[in-house]
Amino acid sequence: MIRIVHSLVQALGNFIPLRFLIFVLGSLVLIALAFHAAMATGIVDASWLHH
């Protein structure tokens, strides 16, 4: 969804600061998803999150 919004901003107005913000948000979501997948597969020990 974030990639779609990024593409729409690029196609319709190409306001660079907004595109950059959307890119950063998308990157943060991707990092969170990768971390969650690593926790689910046991690659990352996330016991420190549940004190």
C-alpha positions as CSV (number, residue, x, y, z in Angstrom):
1,M,0.0,0.0,0.0
2,I,2.8,2.4,0.9
3,R,4.5,1.7,-2.4
4,I,1.3,2.5,-4.2
5,V,1.0,5.9,-2.4
6,H,4.6,6.6,-3.2
7,S,4.1,5.9,-6.9
8,L,0.9,8.0,-6.9
9,V,2.8,10.9,-5.3
10,Q,5.6,10.5,-7.9
11,A,3.2,10.4,-10.8
12,L,0.8,13.1,-9.7
13,G,3.0,15.8,-8.1
14,N,6.5,14.5,-7.4
15,F,6.9,16.6,-4.2
16,I,10.2,15.2,-3.1
17,P,9.9,15.8,0.7
18,L,6.6,13.9,0.7
19,R,8.0,11.1,-1.4
20,F,11.0,10.8,1.0
21,L,8.7,10.6,4.0
22,I,6.6,7.9,2.4
23,F,9.9,6.0,1.5
24,V,11.1,6.2,5.1
25,L,7.7,5.0,6.4
26,G,7.8,2.1,4.0
27,S,11.3,1.2,5.0
28,L,10.4,1.2,8.7
29,V,7.4,-1.1,7.9
30,L,9.7,-3.4,6.0
31,I,12.3,-3.5,8.8
32,A,9.4,-4.3,11.3
33,L,8.1,-7.1,9.1
34,A,11.6,-8.6,8.7
35,F,12.2,-8.4,12.5
36,H,8.8,-10.1,13.1
37,A,9.6,-12.8,10.6
38,A,13.0,-13.4,12.3
39,M,11.3,-13.7,15.7
40,A,8.7,-16.1,14.3
41,T,11.4,-18.4,12.8
42,G,13.6,-18.2,15.9
43,I,16.5,-16.4,14.2
44,V,16.1,-13.5,16.7
45,D,15.6,-14.1,20.4
46,A,13.0,-11.6,21.4
47,S,12.6,-12.7,25.0
48,W,13.9,-9.3,26.1
49,L,10.7,-7.7,24.7
50,H,8.5,-9.6,27.2
51,H,9.8,-8.7,30.7
